Amino acid sequence: MKPIATLIVLFAFLQNGNAQTNPHRKSLFFELAGSGGVGSINYEGSFFQHKNTEYAWRVGLSFAPIDKNNGTGIVVPLMVSSITGKKAHKLEFGIGQGITVTTKGSFFLLTTLAAGYRYQHPDKRFFYRVTYTPLVSYLVDFQIQQWTGLSIGYTFKSK
């Protein structure tokens, strides 16, 4: 999965034609369920735009109860995504890693995926997301945990 994320980032930087950088859009959003587990707060920034597709990164933070042997997990989802669409209605696809460290010293890695719908009116700062966010475990054995996420976020005014 790491090679796929690397290819997405490289593809974004190698685009030509009407490509332009868009480093100014920064957002903060809360995601219920989703890539961070039970709920997470996330910071997102765009780093490249080509025609109707914007490429963004995100980092989140969540606390999730694991079990009595592991305690509570501190979850950090890291993702790269593409957000495609004209005007307010957009499709969003992403890939990344979820890093979890528990209060009892355990460490977990999960591949995070996202496919969903994003409503973000160009003239408004608030946005909403509904995403399918499976978590893929691959270290001990291969498992896919089926998750969905609901988000509400705020885009800061660009300079």
C-alpha atoms as a printed R data frame, in Angstrom:
    type eleno elety resid chain resno       x       y       z
1   ATOM     1    CA   MET     A     1   0.000   0.000   0.000
2   ATOM     2    CA   LYS     A     2   2.904   2.395   0.616
3   ATOM     3    CA   PRO     A     3   3.942   2.283  -3.076
4   ATOM     4    CA   ILE     A     4   0.409   3.328  -4.077
5   ATOM     5    CA   ALA     A     5   0.498   6.387  -1.801
6   ATOM     6    CA   THR     A     6   3.943   7.305  -3.130
7   ATOM     7    CA   LEU     A     7   2.684   7.043  -6.716
8   ATOM     8    CA   ILE     A     8  -0.297   9.290  -5.951
9   ATOM     9    CA   VAL     A     9   1.993  11.982  -4.552
10  ATOM    10    CA   LEU     A    10   4.486  11.690  -7.428
11  ATOM    11    CA   PHE     A    11   1.684  11.797 -10.010
12  ATOM    12    CA   ALA     A    12   0.349  14.979  -8.445
13  ATOM    13    CA   PHE     A    13   3.718  16.734  -8.676
14  ATOM    14    CA   LEU     A    14   4.478  15.558 -12.218
15  ATOM    15    CA   GLN     A    15   1.253  16.893 -13.751
16  ATOM    16    CA   ASN     A    16   1.617  19.630 -16.349
17  ATOM    17    CA   GLY     A    17  -0.709  21.802 -18.438
18  ATOM    18    CA   ASN     A    18  -3.053  23.843 -16.224
19  ATOM    19    CA   ALA     A    19  -1.370  22.693 -13.027
20  ATOM    20    CA   GLN     A    20  -1.027  25.179 -10.240
21  ATOM    21    CA   THR     A    21  -0.031  24.955  -6.635
22  ATOM    22    CA   ASN     A    22  -2.725  25.668  -4.079
23  ATOM    23    CA   PRO     A    23  -0.974  25.826  -0.708
24  ATOM    24    CA   HIS     A    24  -3.500  28.173   0.899
25  ATOM    25    CA   ARG     A    25  -6.508  25.951   1.621
26  ATOM    26    CA   LYS     A    26  -6.311  24.633   5.166
27  ATOM    27    CA   SER     A    27  -9.186  22.961   6.963
28  ATOM    28    CA   LEU     A    28 -10.056  21.516  10.343
29  ATOM    29    CA   PHE     A    29 -12.730  18.822  10.640
30  ATOM    30    CA   PHE     A    30 -14.274  16.375  13.066
31  ATOM    31    CA   GLU     A    31 -14.880  12.868  11.746
32  ATOM    32    CA   LEU     A    32 -17.304  10.585  13.577
33  ATOM    33    CA   ALA     A    33 -16.095   6.985  13.145
34  ATOM    34    CA   GLY     A    34 -13.963   6.840   9.975
35  ATOM    35    CA   SER     A    35 -10.193   6.574   9.631
36  ATOM    36    CA   GLY     A    36  -9.426   7.554  13.223
37  ATOM    37    CA   GLY     A    37 -11.673   4.935  14.813
38  ATOM    38    CA   VAL     A    38 -14.514   6.135  17.065
39  ATOM    39    CA   GLY     A    39 -13.976   9.815  16.271
40  ATOM    40    CA   SER     A    40 -11.083  12.077  15.324
41  ATOM    41    CA   ILE     A    41 -10.138  15.703  14.888
42  ATOM    42    CA   ASN     A    42  -8.212  16.303  11.643
43  ATOM    43    CA   TYR     A    43  -6.153  19.037  10.020
44  ATOM    44    CA   GLU     A    44  -6.095  19.052   6.211
45  ATOM    45    CA   GLY     A    45  -4.085  21.063   3.719
46  ATOM    46    CA   SER     A    46  -4.100  21.095  -0.048
47  ATOM    47    CA   PHE     A    47  -0.750  20.902  -1.793
48  ATOM    48    CA   PHE     A    48  -1.539  20.693  -5.519
49  ATOM    49    CA   GLN     A    49  -4.395  21.383  -7.932
50  ATOM    50    CA   HIS     A    50  -4.914  20.334 -11.536
51  ATOM    51    CA   LYS     A    51  -8.131  21.360 -13.321
52  ATOM    52    CA   ASN     A    52 -11.000  20.008 -11.162
53  ATOM    53    CA   THR     A    53  -8.854  17.810  -8.920
54  ATOM    54    CA   GLU     A    54  -7.232  18.960  -5.708
55  ATOM    55    CA   TYR     A    55  -4.656  16.876  -3.824
56  ATOM    56    CA   ALA     A    56  -4.534  17.149  -0.050
57  ATOM    57    CA   TRP     A    57  -2.844  15.655   3.005
58  ATOM    58    CA   ARG     A    58  -4.325  15.232   6.431
59  ATOM    59    CA   VAL     A    59  -3.240  14.325   9.932
60  ATOM    60    CA   GLY     A    60  -5.646  13.453  12.728
61  ATOM    61    CA   LEU     A    61  -5.801  12.563  16.398
62  ATOM    62    CA   SER     A    62  -8.143  10.225  18.199
63  ATOM    63    CA   PHE     A    63  -8.381   8.261  21.437
64  ATOM    64    CA   ALA     A    64 -10.068   4.867  21.241
65  ATOM    65    CA   PRO     A    65 -10.628   2.111  23.800
66  ATOM    66    CA   ILE     A    66  -8.943  -1.062  22.470
67  ATOM    67    CA   ASP     A    67  -9.417  -3.823  25.082
68  ATOM    68    CA   LYS     A    68  -8.404  -4.629  28.684
69  ATOM    69    CA   ASN     A    69  -5.011  -6.015  27.558
70  ATOM    70    CA   ASN     A    70  -4.031  -2.946  25.504
71  ATOM    71    CA   GLY     A    71  -5.873  -0.110  27.233
72  ATOM    72    CA   THR     A    72  -6.696   3.049  25.314
73  ATOM    73    CA   GLY     A    73  -5.192   3.723  21.912
74  ATOM    74    CA   ILE     A    74  -3.868   7.051  20.711
75  ATOM    75    CA   VAL     A    75  -4.650   6.935  16.986
76  ATOM    76    CA   VAL     A    76  -2.970   9.181  14.387
77  ATOM    77    CA   PRO     A    77  -4.413   8.800  10.873
78  ATOM    78    CA   LEU     A    78  -2.104  10.174   8.133
79  ATOM    79    CA   MET     A    79  -3.594  10.341   4.628
80  ATOM    80    CA   VAL     A    80  -3.156  11.684   1.116
81  ATOM    81    CA   SER     A    81  -6.321  12.214  -0.917
82  ATOM    82    CA   SER     A    82  -7.700  13.526  -4.163
83  ATOM    83    CA   ILE     A    83 -10.832  15.672  -4.164
84  ATOM    84    CA   THR     A    84 -12.463  15.846  -7.595
85  ATOM    85    CA   GLY     A    85 -15.461  17.796  -8.811
86  ATOM    86    CA   LYS     A    86 -16.813  21.080 -10.038
87  ATOM    87    CA   LYS     A    87 -18.347  23.576  -7.654
88  ATOM    88    CA   ALA     A    88 -19.860  22.138  -4.440
89  ATOM    89    CA   HIS     A    89 -20.241  18.406  -5.128
90  ATOM    90    CA   LYS     A    90 -17.016  16.409  -4.996
91  ATOM    91    CA   LEU     A    91 -15.751  12.824  -4.878
92  ATOM    92    CA   GLU     A    92 -12.935  12.090  -2.476
93  ATOM    93    CA   PHE     A    93 -10.483   9.160  -2.563
94  ATOM    94    CA   GLY     A    94  -7.643   8.652  -0.118
95  ATOM    95    CA   ILE     A    95  -5.003   6.275   1.209
96  ATOM    96    CA   GLY     A    96  -2.757   6.418   4.239
97  ATOM    97    CA   GLN     A    97  -1.573   4.880   7.481
98  ATOM    98    CA   GLY     A    98  -3.233   4.789  10.863
99  ATOM    99    CA   ILE     A    99  -0.651   4.703  13.643
100 ATOM   100    CA   THR     A   100  -1.851   3.529  17.066
101 ATOM   101    CA   VAL     A   101   0.094   3.475  20.321
102 ATOM   102    CA   THR     A   102  -1.740   2.143  23.369
103 ATOM   103    CA   THR     A   103  -1.471   3.164  27.010
104 ATOM   104    CA   LYS     A   104  -0.049  -0.309  27.739
105 ATOM   105    CA   GLY     A   105   2.767  -0.016  25.189
106 ATOM   106    CA   SER     A   106   1.347  -1.835  22.150
107 ATOM   107    CA   PHE     A   107   1.898  -0.465  18.653
108 ATOM   108    CA   PHE     A   108  -0.370  -1.031  15.621
109 ATOM   109    CA   LEU     A   109  -0.289   0.045  11.968
110 ATOM   110    CA   LEU     A   110  -3.364  -0.032   9.729
111 ATOM   111    CA   THR     A   111  -3.721   1.071   6.139
112 ATOM   112    CA   THR     A   112  -6.536   3.606   5.917
113 ATOM   113    CA   LEU     A   113  -8.612   4.000   2.769
114 ATOM   114    CA   ALA     A   114 -11.379   6.468   1.970
115 ATOM   115    CA   ALA     A   115 -13.959   6.798  -0.790
116 ATOM   116    CA   GLY     A   116 -16.796   9.231  -0.411
117 ATOM   117    CA   TYR     A   117 -18.792  12.336  -1.113
118 ATOM   118    CA   ARG     A   118 -17.868  15.853  -0.011
119 ATOM   119    CA   TYR     A   119 -20.142  18.879  -0.115
120 ATOM   120    CA   GLN     A   120 -18.185  22.134  -0.010
121 ATOM   121    CA   HIS     A   121 -19.743  25.194  -1.580
122 ATOM   122    CA   PRO     A   122 -17.004  27.418  -3.083
123 ATOM   123    CA   ASP     A   123 -18.333  30.521  -1.284
124 ATOM   124    CA   LYS     A   124 -18.844  28.889   2.133
125 ATOM   125    CA   ARG     A   125 -16.316  27.818   4.744
126 ATOM   126    CA   PHE     A   126 -18.154  24.806   6.219
127 ATOM   127    CA   PHE     A   127 -18.091  21.414   4.485
128 ATOM   128    CA   TYR     A   128 -19.579  17.970   5.041
129 ATOM   129    CA   ARG     A   129 -18.271  14.502   4.183
130 ATOM   130    CA   VAL     A   130 -19.738  10.998   4.061
131 ATOM   131    CA   THR     A   131 -17.098   8.342   3.420
132 ATOM   132    CA   TYR     A   132 -16.533   4.616   3.317
133 ATOM   133    CA   THR     A   133 -13.319   4.155   5.314
134 ATOM   134    CA   PRO     A   134 -12.123   0.540   5.583
135 ATOM   135    CA   LEU     A   135  -9.137  -0.147   7.822
136 ATOM   136    CA   VAL     A   136  -6.733  -2.790   6.496
137 ATOM   137    CA   SER     A   137  -4.586  -4.764   8.953
138 ATOM   138    CA   TYR     A   138  -1.604  -6.571   7.437
139 ATOM   139    CA   LEU     A   139   1.107  -7.050  10.090
140 ATOM   140    CA   VAL     A   140   0.010 -10.285  11.834
141 ATOM   141    CA   ASP     A   141  -2.747 -11.425   9.502
142 ATOM   142    CA   PHE     A   142  -4.742  -9.759   6.740
143 ATOM   143    CA   GLN     A   143  -8.061  -8.269   7.928
144 ATOM   144    CA   ILE     A   144 -10.390  -5.577   6.643
145 ATOM   145    CA   GLN     A   145 -12.519  -3.696   9.162
146 ATOM   146    CA   GLN     A   146 -15.536  -2.088   7.499
147 ATOM   147    CA   TRP     A   147 -16.031   1.536   8.648
148 ATOM   148    CA   THR     A   148 -17.850   4.620   7.496
149 ATOM   149    CA   GLY     A   149 -17.303   8.193   8.558
150 ATOM   150    CA   LEU     A   150 -19.357  11.371   8.860
151 ATOM   151    CA   SER     A   151 -17.516  14.687   8.973
152 ATOM   152    CA   ILE     A   152 -18.161  18.355   9.443
153 ATOM   153    CA   GLY     A   153 -15.368  20.808   8.843
154 ATOM   154    CA   TYR     A   154 -14.304  24.402   8.491
155 ATOM   155    CA   THR     A   155 -11.980  25.839   5.834
156 ATOM   156    CA   PHE     A   156  -9.882  28.796   6.970
157 ATOM   157    CA   LYS     A   157  -9.806  31.971   4.921
158 ATOM   158    CA   SER     A   158  -6.842  31.932   2.544
159 ATOM   159    CA   LYS     A   159  -4.469  34.883   2.395
